[in-house]
Amino acid sequence: MKVLDDLDRHWNREPPTMVNIQDLFDDAKCFQTIRDMRWSDGVACPSCGSASVVKNGRDDTQPDRQRYECKNCRKRFDDLTDTVFAGHHLPLRTWVACLYLMGLNLSGLQIARELGIDKSDARDMITTLRRGIVDRTPSETLSGEVECDEVYIVAGHKGHPEAVKKKTETGDDDA
């Protein structure tokens, strides 16, 4: 019984991580990247679209997170307002690391292990990030001449290639 317990502990243990991936990301650089990507033409109010905004201090818990106030509508917002990163308890560097690991095509369980978070949190993050990517992807509209390749689909003979061969030899296809 002791041997089985030892084997169970061996196979169910967490593999050690050599480098904590979140230590490779800097909060200041993450927030600056968000600002650069979001407001390449200058900061604009997410509510009214006005470019007449002033800096309004920094966040208490995340000092690299800049706050703003719109002079036009008087609403306050920050770097993450109206983004998929807003309103979550995990720091921005964790979200950026998750996005990076998704790009490496890691599973949700692997991402959870690398980030040191619960697998349900990782699953929620992955779902939120995927939804955000899909929502921002412009729909493609085809125009002009569109060419499609032909496809021949045989149904009803799954696992029986000889039946397909017999049908095509006798000319029974409905094409």
N, C-alpha and C positions, 0 to 999 in steps of 0.2 A: 504494500500500500504506500510506503514511503517513496518508492521509486516512481509510482504514478503521480504522487503529489509533486515530486521534484520535476518530473517531465511537464506537468501542467503549468508549474511556475515558470519553467524555462520557455515554453512556447507562448505563453500569454503575457510575457513581460514587454514593456515598452523598449524599443531599440533606442540606444543613447544617441542624442544629436550632438554632432561635433561642434556646430556653430549655431547659435541662436539667430535665426534669420532676421528677427525684428531689430537686433542690434546693428544690422547693416543699414537700416533706414533711419534717417534723421528727421525728427518732427518738423524742424524749420524748413528743410528742403521739400518735404511732402506738402506742406502748406503753400510754399512758394510755387511749386509745380502746379498745384490746384489753381492758384491765382493766375499764373501765366497761361494755363490752358483755358480757363474759364473766361478771363477778361483780357484777351490779347490786345483789344482796342481800348482798354481802360475800364475801370470799375463802373458798372451800371446797376441801378436798382432792379432787383428781380420783380418787384411789384409793378412799378410804372415804367421801367426802362430808361429813366433819366440818368444822364451821366453826371449830374450835379450831386455828388456825394462827398461826404467828409469822413475822415477816419474818426472813430469814436472809441478809442481804447482797445484793450485786448481782453480776451477771455480769462477768467480767474483760474480755471483748472487747466487750460491749454494756452500758455502764454504766447505761442506762435500763431494763434488763431486771431486774425484781425477783425475787429468790429467796425461797422460803418453806419452812417445815418444819411438818409436821402433828404436833400434840401427841398425837393419838390413835394413829396407825399409825407415826409417826416417819419417814415417807417425805418426801423432798425433791422439790420441783417449782418451776416458775417460771411466768412469764406465758404462755409459749407451749406448755407441756406439754399433750399430747393435743389439739393444734390442727393444722391443715394447715400452719402456719408453722413448726412445730418440726422440728429436724434438718436444716435447709438452710443452705447456705453464704452465700446472699445476705441482705443486711440486710432488716429488716422494712419499711423505707420503699420498697424495690424491689418487694416483694410488694404493698403498698398501692397503689403507682403502677400496677402491672400490673392490679390489680383495677379501678382507675379507668379505665384505657385499655380494658379489656374492656367496661366499661360504655358507652364511646363507640363500641363495635362496630368497633374496629380489628382488622386481621388480625394473625396471629402475627408475620409479618415486620415489620409496622409497629411492633408493640410492642417487638420485639427492637431495632429501630433507635432508637426513642425512649429505651429504657432502657440502650442501649449494651451489650447482652449478646448472646451467641450465639443464633441462632434455635432451636437444639435446647433450650437452657435456657429460652427463652421458651415453647416448646411444652410442655415439662414443667411449667412454672409454671401455664400456662393449664389444662392437663389436671388438675393437682392442685387448683387453685381450683374448677374446674367440678365435680369429684368431691366436693369438700367442700361445695359449695352443694347438690348433689343429695342427699348423705347427710343433710344437716340439714333438708331440706324435708320437712315432715310429709306423710304420704300422705292424700289426700282420700277420705273415705268418704261416699258418697251415701246419703241417707235420705229417706224420704217419697216424694212424687210427683216423678218425674224425667221431663222432657219432652225428646224428641229430634226434630230436624227430619228430614224424609224426604230421602233421597238416591237418585237414579236413576243407575246406572252402566251405560254401554254399553261392552262389551268387544269387541274384534275388528275395530273399524272405525277404528283410529287413522290419522289422516291422510286419511280418506275420508268427509267429512261427508255427501256425497250418498248413500252407502250407508246411513247412519243415517236420513236423511230418507226414503228409499224404504221402509225397513223399518217405520218408524212410520206412513207413509201407508197401507201395505197391511195393517197390523194384525198383523204377524208377531211382535211382541214377546212374550216369555214371561212377562209380568207377571201 
